[in-house]
Amino acid sequence: MAYADYEFYTDTYLGTAIAETDFPRFARDASADIDRLTFGRAAPIVTANEDDDTITLIQMATCAVADAMHALESTGG
């Protein structure tokens, strides 16, 4: 499950680097990294959909990781 969609990426995170067609892949991979880093604690929070502030932080982190992954891929690294 991806924790952020392209609308969140462009409207809330204000991201511009990732094209809409590429975003699902980067969001999926970034969400997997968030899961690894939080030892799976992010998914239940997002699934419960009760803590808006924490969910927004998780989505922001997902977008930041997606941007970093995109930058790394764009430079061939």
PADRENTOR-693709 format. One record per residue: x, y, z of N, C-alpha, C in turn; residue number from 1; residue in one letter. Coordinates in Angstrom, 2 decimals. Example, Ala and Ser with C-alpha at 12.3 -4.5 7.8 and 13.67 -1.06 7.14 Angstrom:
<site><n_X>13.19</n_X><n_Y>-5.69</n_Y><n_Z>7.80</n_Z><ca_X>12.30</ca_X><ca_Y>-4.50</ca_Y><ca_Z>7.80</ca_Z><c_X>13.20</c_X><c_Y>-3.30</c_Y><c_Z>7.80</c_Z><i>1</i><aa>a</aa></site>
<site><n_X>12.85</n_X><n_Y>-2.25</n_Y><n_Z>7.08</n_Z><ca_X>13.67</ca_X><ca_Y>-1.06</ca_Y><ca_Z>7.14</ca_Z><c_X>12.90</c_X><c_Y>0.03</c_Y><c_Z>7.87</c_Z><i>2</i><aa>s</aa></site>
//
This chain:
<site><n_X>0.84</n_X><n_Y>-1.18</n_Y><n_Z>0.00</n_Z><ca_X>0.00</ca_X><ca_Y>0.00</ca_Y><ca_Z>0.00</ca_Z><c_X>0.88</c_X><c_Y>1.24</c_Y><c_Z>0.00</c_Z><i>1</i><aa>m</aa></site>
<site><n_X>0.57</n_X><n_Y>2.17</n_Y><n_Z>-0.87</n_Z><ca_X>1.29</ca_X><ca_Y>3.44</ca_Y><ca_Z>-0.90</ca_Z><c_X>0.61</c_X><c_Y>4.42</c_Y><c_Z>0.06</c_Z><i>2</i><aa>a</aa></site>
<site><n_X>1.40</n_X><n_Y>5.10</n_Y><n_Z>0.85</n_Z><ca_X>0.86</ca_X><ca_Y>6.00</ca_Y><ca_Z>1.86</ca_Z><c_X>0.50</c_X><c_Y>7.39</c_Y><c_Z>1.33</c_Z><i>3</i><aa>y</aa></site>
<site><n_X>0.88</n_X><n_Y>7.71</n_Y><n_Z>0.13</n_Z><ca_X>0.55</ca_X><ca_Y>9.00</ca_Y><ca_Z>-0.46</ca_Z><c_X>0.18</c_X><c_Y>8.80</c_Y><c_Z>-1.92</c_Z><i>4</i><aa>a</aa></site>
<site><n_X>-0.71</n_X><n_Y>9.65</n_Y><n_Z>-2.40</n_Z><ca_X>-1.06</ca_X><ca_Y>9.61</ca_Y><ca_Z>-3.82</ca_Z><c_X>-0.52</c_X><c_Y>10.88</c_Y><c_Z>-4.49</c_Z><i>5</i><aa>d</aa></site>
<site><n_X>-0.68</n_X><n_Y>10.92</n_Y><n_Z>-5.79</n_Z><ca_X>-0.10</ca_X><ca_Y>12.04</ca_Y><ca_Z>-6.54</ca_Z><c_X>-0.75</c_X><c_Y>13.37</c_Y><c_Z>-6.17</c_Z><i>6</i><aa>y</aa></site>
<site><n_X>-2.03</n_X><n_Y>13.35</n_Y><n_Z>-5.87</n_Z><ca_X>-2.72</ca_X><ca_Y>14.58</ca_Y><ca_Z>-5.46</ca_Z><c_X>-2.10</c_X><c_Y>15.13</c_Y><c_Z>-4.18</c_Z><i>7</i><aa>e</aa></site>
<site><n_X>-1.84</n_X><n_Y>14.26</n_Y><n_Z>-3.20</n_Z><ca_X>-1.19</ca_X><ca_Y>14.71</ca_Y><ca_Z>-1.97</ca_Z><c_X>0.21</c_X><c_Y>15.24</c_Y><c_Z>-2.28</c_Z><i>8</i><aa>f</aa></site>
<site><n_X>0.92</n_X><n_Y>14.51</n_Y><n_Z>-3.13</n_Z><ca_X>2.28</ca_X><ca_Y>14.90</ca_Y><ca_Z>-3.49</ca_Z><c_X>2.33</c_X><c_Y>16.32</c_Y><c_Z>-4.07</c_Z><i>9</i><aa>y</aa></site>
<site><n_X>1.41</n_X><n_Y>16.63</n_Y><n_Z>-4.98</n_Z><ca_X>1.45</ca_X><ca_Y>17.93</ca_Y><ca_Z>-5.64</ca_Z><c_X>0.75</c_X><c_Y>19.04</c_Y><c_Z>-4.84</c_Z><i>10</i><aa>t</aa></site>
<site><n_X>-0.36</n_X><n_Y>18.71</n_Y><n_Z>-4.17</n_Z><ca_X>-1.17</ca_X><ca_Y>19.74</ca_Y><ca_Z>-3.52</ca_Z><c_X>-0.74</c_X><c_Y>20.05</c_Y><c_Z>-2.08</c_Z><i>11</i><aa>d</aa></site>
<site><n_X>-0.28</n_X><n_Y>19.05</n_Y><n_Z>-1.34</n_Z><ca_X>0.07</ca_X><ca_Y>19.25</ca_Y><ca_Z>0.07</ca_Z><c_X>1.58</c_X><c_Y>19.29</c_Y><c_Z>0.26</c_Z><i>12</i><aa>t</aa></site>
<site><n_X>2.27</n_X><n_Y>18.29</n_Y><n_Z>-0.27</n_Z><ca_X>3.73</ca_X><ca_Y>18.24</ca_Y><ca_Z>-0.17</ca_Z><c_X>4.37</c_X><c_Y>19.28</c_Y><c_Z>-1.09</c_Z><i>13</i><aa>y</aa></site>
<site><n_X>3.63</n_X><n_Y>19.65</n_Y><n_Z>-2.12</n_Z><ca_X>4.07</ca_X><ca_Y>20.62</ca_Y><ca_Z>-3.13</ca_Z><c_X>5.25</c_X><c_Y>20.11</c_Y><c_Z>-3.95</c_Z><i>14</i><aa>l</aa></site>
<site><n_X>5.25</n_X><n_Y>18.81</n_Y><n_Z>-4.21</n_Z><ca_X>6.29</ca_X><ca_Y>18.20</ca_Y><ca_Z>-5.02</ca_Z><c_X>6.08</c_X><c_Y>18.47</c_Y><c_Z>-6.50</c_Z><i>15</i><aa>g</aa></site>
<site><n_X>7.19</n_X><n_Y>18.57</n_Y><n_Z>-7.20</n_Z><ca_X>7.14</ca_X><ca_Y>18.82</ca_Y><ca_Z>-8.65</ca_Z><c_X>8.09</c_X><c_Y>17.91</c_Y><c_Z>-9.43</c_Z><i>16</i><aa>t</aa></site>
<site><n_X>8.97</n_X><n_Y>17.21</n_Y><n_Z>-8.77</n_Z><ca_X>10.03</ca_X><ca_Y>16.48</ca_Y><ca_Z>-9.45</ca_Z><c_X>9.55</c_X><c_Y>15.20</c_Y><c_Z>-10.13</c_Z><i>17</i><aa>a</aa></site>
<site><n_X>8.56</n_X><n_Y>14.56</n_Y><n_Z>-9.58</n_Z><ca_X>8.13</ca_X><ca_Y>13.25</ca_Y><ca_Z>-10.08</ca_Z><c_X>6.90</c_X><c_Y>13.42</c_Y><c_Z>-10.96</c_Z><i>18</i><aa>i</aa></site>
<site><n_X>6.95</n_X><n_Y>12.81</n_Y><n_Z>-12.14</n_Z><ca_X>5.81</ca_X><ca_Y>12.85</ca_Y><ca_Z>-13.06</ca_Z><c_X>4.69</c_X><c_Y>11.97</c_Y><c_Z>-12.52</c_Z><i>19</i><aa>a</aa></site>
<site><n_X>3.46</n_X><n_Y>12.32</n_Y><n_Z>-12.86</n_Z><ca_X>2.30</ca_X><ca_Y>11.58</ca_Y><ca_Z>-12.38</ca_Z><c_X>2.37</c_X><c_Y>10.10</c_Y><c_Z>-12.75</c_Z><i>20</i><aa>e</aa></site>
<site><n_X>2.87</n_X><n_Y>9.80</n_Y><n_Z>-13.94</n_Z><ca_X>2.95</ca_X><ca_Y>8.41</ca_Y><ca_Z>-14.39</ca_Z><c_X>3.98</c_X><c_Y>7.61</c_Y><c_Z>-13.60</c_Z><i>21</i><aa>t</aa></site>
<site><n_X>5.01</n_X><n_Y>8.27</n_Y><n_Z>-13.09</n_Z><ca_X>6.06</ca_X><ca_Y>7.59</ca_Y><ca_Z>-12.32</ca_Z><c_X>5.78</c_X><c_Y>7.53</c_Y><c_Z>-10.83</c_Z><i>22</i><aa>d</aa></site>
<site><n_X>4.87</n_X><n_Y>8.38</n_Y><n_Z>-10.36</n_Z><ca_X>4.68</ca_X><ca_Y>8.49</ca_Y><ca_Z>-8.91</ca_Z><c_X>4.23</c_X><c_Y>7.19</c_Y><c_Z>-8.24</c_Z><i>23</i><aa>f</aa></site>
<site><n_X>3.31</n_X><n_Y>6.41</n_Y><n_Z>-8.79</n_Z><ca_X>2.89</ca_X><ca_Y>5.19</ca_Y><ca_Z>-8.08</ca_Z><c_X>4.04</c_X><c_Y>4.26</c_Y><c_Z>-7.72</c_Z><i>24</i><aa>p</aa></site>
<site><n_X>5.00</n_X><n_Y>4.12</n_Y><n_Z>-8.62</n_Z><ca_X>6.15</ca_X><ca_Y>3.24</ca_Y><ca_Z>-8.35</ca_Z><c_X>7.00</c_X><c_Y>3.81</c_Y><c_Z>-7.22</c_Z><i>25</i><aa>r</aa></site>
<site><n_X>7.29</n_X><n_Y>5.10</n_Y><n_Z>-7.27</n_Z><ca_X>8.10</ca_X><ca_Y>5.71</ca_Y><ca_Z>-6.23</ca_Z><c_X>7.36</c_X><c_Y>5.72</c_Y><c_Z>-4.89</c_Z><i>26</i><aa>f</aa></site>
<site><n_X>6.07</n_X><n_Y>5.97</n_Y><n_Z>-4.90</n_Z><ca_X>5.28</ca_X><ca_Y>5.98</ca_Y><ca_Z>-3.66</ca_Z><c_X>5.23</c_X><c_Y>4.59</c_Y><c_Z>-3.05</c_Z><i>27</i><aa>a</aa></site>
<site><n_X>5.09</n_X><n_Y>3.58</n_Y><n_Z>-3.88</n_Z><ca_X>5.08</ca_X><ca_Y>2.20</ca_Y><ca_Z>-3.38</ca_Z><c_X>6.40</c_X><c_Y>1.85</c_Y><c_Z>-2.73</c_Z><i>28</i><aa>r</aa></site>
<site><n_X>7.49</n_X><n_Y>2.16</n_Y><n_Z>-3.40</n_Z><ca_X>8.81</ca_X><ca_Y>1.83</ca_Y><ca_Z>-2.86</ca_Z><c_X>9.14</c_X><c_Y>2.67</c_Y><c_Z>-1.62</c_Z><i>29</i><aa>d</aa></site>
<site><n_X>8.73</n_X><n_Y>3.93</n_Y><n_Z>-1.62</n_Z><ca_X>8.95</ca_X><ca_Y>4.78</ca_Y><ca_Z>-0.45</ca_Z><c_X>8.14</c_X><c_Y>4.28</c_Y><c_Z>0.73</c_Z><i>30</i><aa>a</aa></site>
<site><n_X>6.91</n_X><n_Y>3.86</n_Y><n_Z>0.49</n_Z><ca_X>6.07</ca_X><ca_Y>3.32</ca_Y><ca_Z>1.56</ca_Z><c_X>6.67</c_X><c_Y>2.05</c_Y><c_Z>2.14</c_Z><i>31</i><aa>s</aa></site>
<site><n_X>7.26</n_X><n_Y>1.23</n_Y><n_Z>1.30</n_Z><ca_X>7.94</ca_X><ca_Y>0.02</ca_Y><ca_Z>1.79</ca_Z><c_X>9.12</c_X><c_Y>0.39</c_Y><c_Z>2.68</c_Z><i>32</i><aa>a</aa></site>
<site><n_X>9.85</n_X><n_Y>1.44</n_Y><n_Z>2.30</n_Z><ca_X>10.95</ca_X><ca_Y>1.91</ca_Y><ca_Z>3.16</ca_Z><c_X>10.43</c_X><c_Y>2.43</c_Y><c_Z>4.48</c_Z><i>33</i><aa>d</aa></site>
<site><n_X>9.33</n_X><n_Y>3.18</n_Y><n_Z>4.45</n_Z><ca_X>8.73</ca_X><ca_Y>3.69</ca_Y><ca_Z>5.69</ca_Z><c_X>8.33</c_X><c_Y>2.50</c_Y><c_Z>6.57</c_Z><i>34</i><aa>i</aa></site>
<site><n_X>7.76</n_X><n_Y>1.47</n_Y><n_Z>5.98</n_Z><ca_X>7.40</ca_X><ca_Y>0.27</ca_Y><ca_Z>6.74</ca_Z><c_X>8.62</c_X><c_Y>-0.36</c_Y><c_Z>7.41</c_Z><i>35</i><aa>d</aa></site>
<site><n_X>9.71</n_X><n_Y>-0.47</n_Y><n_Z>6.65</n_Z><ca_X>10.93</ca_X><ca_Y>-1.06</ca_Y><ca_Z>7.22</ca_Z><c_X>11.47</c_X><c_Y>-0.21</c_Y><c_Z>8.36</c_Z><i>36</i><aa>r</aa></site>
<site><n_X>11.49</n_X><n_Y>1.11</n_Y><n_Z>8.15</n_Z><ca_X>12.06</ca_X><ca_Y>2.01</ca_Y><ca_Z>9.15</ca_Z><c_X>11.21</c_X><c_Y>2.10</c_Y><c_Z>10.42</c_Z><i>37</i><aa>l</aa></site>
<site><n_X>9.90</n_X><n_Y>1.89</n_Y><n_Z>10.29</n_Z><ca_X>9.02</ca_X><ca_Y>1.97</ca_Y><ca_Z>11.46</ca_Z><c_X>8.65</c_X><c_Y>0.59</c_Y><c_Z>12.00</c_Z><i>38</i><aa>t</aa></site>
<site><n_X>9.32</n_X><n_Y>-0.44</n_Y><n_Z>11.48</n_Z><ca_X>9.04</ca_X><ca_Y>-1.82</ca_Y><ca_Z>11.90</ca_Z><c_X>7.55</c_X><c_Y>-2.15</c_Y><c_Z>11.75</c_Z><i>39</i><aa>f</aa></site>
<site><n_X>6.96</n_X><n_Y>-1.67</n_Y><n_Z>10.65</n_Z><ca_X>5.57</ca_X><ca_Y>-1.97</ca_Y><ca_Z>10.34</ca_Z><c_X>4.55</c_X><c_Y>-1.19</c_Y><c_Z>11.14</c_Z><i>40</i><aa>g</aa></site>
<site><n_X>4.97</n_X><n_Y>-0.17</n_Y><n_Z>11.86</n_Z><ca_X>4.03</ca_X><ca_Y>0.58</ca_Y><ca_Z>12.70</ca_Z><c_X>3.22</c_X><c_Y>1.63</c_Y><c_Z>11.93</c_Z><i>41</i><aa>r</aa></site>
<site><n_X>3.65</n_X><n_Y>2.00</n_Y><n_Z>10.75</n_Z><ca_X>2.92</ca_X><ca_Y>3.02</ca_Y><ca_Z>9.99</ca_Z><c_X>1.62</c_X><c_Y>2.47</c_Y><c_Z>9.41</c_Z><i>42</i><aa>a</aa></site>
<site><n_X>1.64</n_X><n_Y>1.27</n_Y><n_Z>8.89</n_Z><ca_X>0.46</ca_X><ca_Y>0.71</ca_Y><ca_Z>8.22</ca_Z><c_X>-0.79</c_X><c_Y>0.69</c_Y><c_Z>9.10</c_Z><i>43</i><aa>a</aa></site>
<site><n_X>-0.71</n_X><n_Y>0.21</n_Y><n_Z>10.34</n_Z><ca_X>-1.93</ca_X><ca_Y>0.21</ca_Y><ca_Z>11.16</ca_Z><c_X>-2.48</c_X><c_Y>1.61</c_Y><c_Z>11.44</c_Z><i>44</i><aa>p</aa></site>
<site><n_X>-1.61</n_X><n_Y>2.59</n_Y><n_Z>11.53</n_Z><ca_X>-2.05</ca_X><ca_Y>3.97</ca_Y><ca_Z>11.77</ca_Z><c_X>-2.82</c_X><c_Y>4.48</c_Y><c_Z>10.55</c_Z><i>45</i><aa>i</aa></site>
<site><n_X>-2.26</n_X><n_Y>4.24</n_Y><n_Z>9.37</n_Z><ca_X>-2.92</ca_X><ca_Y>4.69</ca_Y><ca_Z>8.14</ca_Z><c_X>-4.22</c_X><c_Y>3.92</c_Y><c_Z>7.93</c_Z><i>46</i><aa>v</aa></site>
<site><n_X>-4.20</n_X><n_Y>2.63</n_Y><n_Z>8.17</n_Z><ca_X>-5.39</ca_X><ca_Y>1.80</ca_Y><ca_Z>7.98</ca_Z><c_X>-6.51</c_X><c_Y>2.20</c_Y><c_Z>8.94</c_Z><i>47</i><aa>t</aa></site>
<site><n_X>-6.17</n_X><n_Y>2.50</n_Y><n_Z>10.19</n_Z><ca_X>-7.18</ca_X><ca_Y>2.89</ca_Y><ca_Z>11.17</ca_Z><c_X>-7.83</c_X><c_Y>4.22</c_Y><c_Z>10.81</c_Z><i>48</i><aa>a</aa></site>
<site><n_X>-7.09</n_X><n_Y>5.08</n_Y><n_Z>10.14</n_Z><ca_X>-7.59</ca_X><ca_Y>6.36</ca_Y><ca_Z>9.65</ca_Z><c_X>-8.23</c_X><c_Y>7.20</c_Y><c_Z>10.77</c_Z><i>49</i><aa>n</aa></site>
<site><n_X>-7.57</n_X><n_Y>7.22</n_Y><n_Z>11.93</n_Z><ca_X>-8.11</ca_X><ca_Y>7.97</ca_Y><ca_Z>13.07</ca_Z><c_X>-7.22</c_X><c_Y>9.13</c_Y><c_Z>13.49</c_Z><i>50</i><aa>e</aa></site>
<site><n_X>-5.93</n_X><n_Y>9.07</n_Y><n_Z>13.21</n_Z><ca_X>-4.99</ca_X><ca_Y>10.10</ca_Y><ca_Z>13.67</ca_Z><c_X>-4.49</c_X><c_Y>10.90</c_Y><c_Z>12.48</c_Z><i>51</i><aa>d</aa></site>
<site><n_X>-5.26</n_X><n_Y>11.92</n_Y><n_Z>12.11</n_Z><ca_X>-4.97</ca_X><ca_Y>12.70</ca_Y><ca_Z>10.91</ca_Z><c_X>-3.58</c_X><c_Y>13.33</c_Y><c_Z>10.92</c_Z><i>52</i><aa>d</aa></site>
<site><n_X>-3.15</n_X><n_Y>13.83</n_Y><n_Z>12.07</n_Z><ca_X>-1.84</ca_X><ca_Y>14.48</ca_Y><ca_Z>12.13</ca_Z><c_X>-0.72</c_X><c_Y>13.49</c_Y><c_Z>11.85</c_Z><i>53</i><aa>d</aa></site>
<site><n_X>-0.79</n_X><n_Y>12.31</n_Y><n_Z>12.44</n_Z><ca_X>0.25</ca_X><ca_Y>11.29</ca_Y><ca_Z>12.22</ca_Z><c_X>0.19</c_X><c_Y>10.77</c_Y><c_Z>10.79</c_Z><i>54</i><aa>t</aa></site>
<site><n_X>-0.99</n_X><n_Y>10.60</n_Y><n_Z>10.26</n_Z><ca_X>-1.13</ca_X><ca_Y>10.15</ca_Y><ca_Z>8.87</ca_Z><c_X>-0.50</c_X><c_Y>11.17</c_Y><c_Z>7.92</c_Z><i>55</i><aa>i</aa></site>
<site><n_X>-0.74</n_X><n_Y>12.44</n_Y><n_Z>8.17</n_Z><ca_X>-0.13</ca_X><ca_Y>13.47</ca_Y><ca_Z>7.33</ca_Z><c_X>1.39</c_X><c_Y>13.42</c_Y><c_Z>7.41</c_Z><i>56</i><aa>t</aa></site>
<site><n_X>1.93</n_X><n_Y>13.20</n_Y><n_Z>8.60</n_Z><ca_X>3.38</ca_X><ca_Y>13.07</ca_Y><ca_Z>8.75</ca_Z><c_X>3.91</c_X><c_Y>11.86</c_Y><c_Z>7.97</c_Z><i>57</i><aa>l</aa></site>
<site><n_X>3.19</n_X><n_Y>10.77</n_Y><n_Z>8.01</n_Z><ca_X>3.59</ca_X><ca_Y>9.57</ca_Y><ca_Z>7.26</ca_Z><c_X>3.54</c_X><c_Y>9.85</c_Y><c_Z>5.76</c_Z><i>58</i><aa>i</aa></site>
<site><n_X>2.51</n_X><n_Y>10.54</n_Y><n_Z>5.32</n_Z><ca_X>2.41</ca_X><ca_Y>10.89</ca_Y><ca_Z>3.90</ca_Z><c_X>3.54</c_X><c_Y>11.83</c_Y><c_Z>3.48</c_Z><i>59</i><aa>q</aa></site>
<site><n_X>3.84</n_X><n_Y>12.81</n_Y><n_Z>4.31</n_Z><ca_X>4.94</ca_X><ca_Y>13.74</ca_Y><ca_Z>4.00</ca_Z><c_X>6.26</c_X><c_Y>12.98</c_Y><c_Z>3.92</c_Z><i>60</i><aa>m</aa></site>
<site><n_X>6.49</n_X><n_Y>12.07</n_Y><n_Z>4.86</n_Z><ca_X>7.72</ca_X><ca_Y>11.27</ca_Y><ca_Z>4.84</ca_Z><c_X>7.78</c_X><c_Y>10.41</c_Y><c_Z>3.58</c_Z><i>61</i><aa>a</aa></site>
<site><n_X>6.65</n_X><n_Y>9.86</n_Y><n_Z>3.18</n_Z><ca_X>6.60</ca_X><ca_Y>9.04</ca_Y><ca_Z>1.97</ca_Z><c_X>6.99</c_X><c_Y>9.87</c_Y><c_Z>0.75</c_Z><i>62</i><aa>t</aa></site>
<site><n_X>6.47</n_X><n_Y>11.08</n_Y><n_Z>0.67</n_Z><ca_X>6.80</ca_X><ca_Y>11.96</ca_Y><ca_Z>-0.46</ca_Z><c_X>8.28</c_X><c_Y>12.34</c_Y><c_Z>-0.44</c_Z><i>63</i><aa>c</aa></site>
<site><n_X>8.82</n_X><n_Y>12.61</n_Y><n_Z>0.73</n_Z><ca_X>10.24</ca_X><ca_Y>12.97</ca_Y><ca_Z>0.84</ca_Z><c_X>11.12</c_X><c_Y>11.80</c_Y><c_Z>0.40</c_Z><i>64</i><aa>a</aa></site>
<site><n_X>10.78</n_X><n_Y>10.60</n_Y><n_Z>0.83</n_Z><ca_X>11.56</ca_X><ca_Y>9.43</ca_Y><ca_Z>0.43</ca_Z><c_X>11.40</c_X><c_Y>9.19</c_Y><c_Z>-1.07</c_Z><i>65</i><aa>v</aa></site>
<site><n_X>10.20</n_X><n_Y>9.37</n_Y><n_Z>-1.59</n_Z><ca_X>9.97</ca_X><ca_Y>9.19</ca_Y><ca_Z>-3.03</ca_Z><c_X>10.80</c_X><c_Y>10.19</c_Y><c_Z>-3.83</c_Z><i>66</i><aa>a</aa></site>
<site><n_X>10.85</n_X><n_Y>11.45</n_Y><n_Z>-3.37</n_Z><ca_X>11.68</ca_X><ca_Y>12.45</ca_Y><ca_Z>-4.04</ca_Z><c_X>13.15</c_X><c_Y>12.06</c_Y><c_Z>-4.02</c_Z><i>67</i><aa>d</aa></site>
<site><n_X>13.62</n_X><n_Y>11.56</n_Y><n_Z>-2.88</n_Z><ca_X>15.03</ca_X><ca_Y>11.15</ca_Y><ca_Z>-2.77</ca_Z><c_X>15.32</c_X><c_Y>9.97</c_Y><c_Z>-3.69</c_Z><i>68</i><aa>a</aa></site>
<site><n_X>14.40</n_X><n_Y>9.01</n_Y><n_Z>-3.76</n_Z><ca_X>14.57</ca_X><ca_Y>7.87</ca_Y><ca_Z>-4.66</ca_Z><c_X>14.60</c_X><c_Y>8.34</c_Y><c_Z>-6.12</c_Z><i>69</i><aa>m</aa></site>
<site><n_X>13.71</n_X><n_Y>9.25</n_Y><n_Z>-6.45</n_Z><ca_X>13.66</ca_X><ca_Y>9.78</ca_Y><ca_Z>-7.81</ca_Z><c_X>14.96</c_X><c_Y>10.50</c_Y><c_Z>-8.16</c_Z><i>70</i><aa>h</aa></site>
<site><n_X>15.45</n_X><n_Y>11.32</n_Y><n_Z>-7.24</n_Z><ca_X>16.70</ca_X><ca_Y>12.05</ca_Y><ca_Z>-7.49</ca_Z><c_X>17.85</c_X><c_Y>11.08</c_Y><c_Z>-7.68</c_Z><i>71</i><aa>a</aa></site>
<site><n_X>17.89</n_X><n_Y>10.05</n_Y><n_Z>-6.85</n_Z><ca_X>18.96</ca_X><ca_Y>9.06</ca_Y><ca_Z>-6.95</ca_Z><c_X>18.90</c_X><c_Y>8.34</c_Y><c_Z>-8.29</c_Z><i>72</i><aa>l</aa></site>
<site><n_X>17.69</n_X><n_Y>7.94</n_Y><n_Z>-8.69</n_Z><ca_X>17.54</ca_X><ca_Y>7.25</ca_Y><ca_Z>-9.98</ca_Z><c_X>17.88</c_X><c_Y>8.18</c_Y><c_Z>-11.15</c_Z><i>73</i><aa>e</aa></site>
<site><n_X>17.51</n_X><n_Y>9.43</n_Y><n_Z>-11.03</n_Z><ca_X>17.76</ca_X><ca_Y>10.39</ca_Y><ca_Z>-12.11</ca_Z><c_X>19.25</c_X><c_Y>10.65</c_Y><c_Z>-12.34</c_Z><i>74</i><aa>s</aa></site>
<site><n_X>20.04</n_X><n_Y>10.46</n_Y><n_Z>-11.31</n_Z><ca_X>21.48</ca_X><ca_Y>10.67</ca_Y><ca_Z>-11.45</ca_Z><c_X>22.23</c_X><c_Y>9.38</c_Y><c_Z>-11.73</c_Z><i>75</i><aa>t</aa></site>
<site><n_X>21.46</n_X><n_Y>8.29</n_Y><n_Z>-11.90</n_Z><ca_X>22.08</ca_X><ca_Y>7.01</ca_Y><ca_Z>-12.23</ca_Z><c_X>22.65</c_X><c_Y>6.29</c_Y><c_Z>-11.04</c_Z><i>76</i><aa>g</aa></site>
<site><n_X>22.31</n_X><n_Y>6.73</n_Y><n_Z>-9.84</n_Z><ca_X>22.90</ca_X><ca_Y>6.13</ca_Y><ca_Z>-8.64</ca_Z><c_X>22.08</c_X><c_Y>5.14</c_Y><c_Z>-7.94</c_Z><i>77</i><aa>g</aa></site>
//
